[in-house]
Amino acid sequence: MSNPIIPTPQSRFAKKADINMVPYIDVMLVLLVIFMITAPFITQGVDIQLPETQAQTLNSNEKTLIIRMDEQSRLYVNIGEAQELPLSMQGLLSLLSTLDNPSERSLHIEADKQLPYEQVVHLISQLQQQGFSRIGLITQPLQ
């Protein structure tokens, strides 16, 4: 008869088949709380107030470039790492000059509604001089 206080060789080396899940659940809950708190602070893109019109939607594909112009006339483009950095007109034109086949690419412009019309037209004419002929303006639908 074996004594329960004195371990036997069989009980000392017996394998335990259960996993303690409590630490894993604690870590997951802490990560969930961190993501829930930080998610509202992460902003994507540039804050632009688009004019409202009643127009058809534009079809875009992977060759479509979007140029954003905020109310301080800063330019942003959706190419590589330059998406969040403001560009000057010369910087934008030099970046676009590296692209091949500009006449086959579509360009969409998101210009803030507070911008003077002259600056948007100047941007369009500069893009046309670079060889882009398929240029569209992005607006908000009427509400």
N, C-alpha and C positions, 0 to 999 in steps of 0.2 A: 504494500500500500504506500502510495507516495504522499509526502507531506506538502500541503499547498504553500507553506512559507518557504521551504527550501526548493529552489528551482532545479528542475531536472534537465538533463542535456536536451531532451526533446522540446521543452517549453522555452528554454533559453535561445535556441536557434530557430524557433518557429518563425515563418514569414508572416508579415502583416500585409494584408491585401487591401487595406483601406487607405484612401488619400484624404488628407485634411483640406477641404475646399475653402474654408473660412478665410485664410489669407488672400487667396486668389479673388474671392468675391469682394473683399475689402479694397484691394487694389483697383479692381474694375469700377467700383462705386466712386472711389476718389477720382479716377480719371474721368468718369462721366461728369462729375460735379465740376471739375476743372474745365472741361470742354463746354459745358453749359454756361459757365460764367464768362469765358473768354470769347465765345462765338459772336455775341453782339458787337464786340469791339473791333472785330476784323472787318474792314471795309474793302470791297473790291471795286476797282475802276475809278472813274472820275465823276464827280457830281456835276451833271449838266442838266439844265432845264430845257428840254426840247420844245419847240413850238408845236401847237396842236393843229392838225389838219385832217381832212377827210380824204384819204388816199389809199391806194391798193398797197398790199405788202410786197416788199421786194424779195426776190429769191436770191439767196446767197449760197456760196459754196466755199470750198477750201481756198480758192484763189481770191476771194473777196477781202479787200483791206478796209478797215474802218479807221478813219481819222477823226479824232475828237478834238474840238476846239472849245475851251471853257470861256467863262465870261471875262477872264483876264487875257484872252487871246493866246493862251498856252496851247500847244499842239501835242497830241498823244496819238500813237499809232499802234495797232495790234500786231507788231512784228517782234518776235523773240523777246529779248530782255528790255526793250524800249517801251513796253506797255505802260508802265507806271511813271516813267521819267518824262518831264516836260521837255519838248524840243523847240528850237527856234525854227523859223521858216527854212533857213539854209540847212540846218541839221536834218529836217524832215526831207528836203529835196535830195540831200546827199545820201540819206538812207534809202529813199525810193529809187535812186539812180542805180543802186546795186541789184535791183530786181530785173529779171529777164522778162521779155515780152510784155511791156507795160500796156500795149494796146489790147491784149487779151484779158487783162485783169479788170475786175470791177472795183471801183472805189466808192465807198459810202461815207458821207460826211455827217457827223453829229455835231452841229454847231449850237451853242447856247442861244436861247431866244433873246438874251440881252445884248448880244453882239451887234455892232453896226453891220448893215447889209454889205457895205463896202469891203469889209475884211473877209467875209465869206466869198464874195465874188473874186477878190484878189487871190485867195487860196485856190479857187477853182481854176482861174487862169494860169496860175503857176503850175498846177497839176496837168493842165492841158499842154503846156509847153514841155513838160517832161514826157509826153507821149500817151498819157492816160486819156481815153476818150469816153469810157463808160463810167460816168460819175453820177452818183445819186445822193439825195439828201434824205436823212432819217428824221422823222417827226413822230410825235405822239398822236394817237387817235383822239378824236373829239370825245369829250365826256358828257 
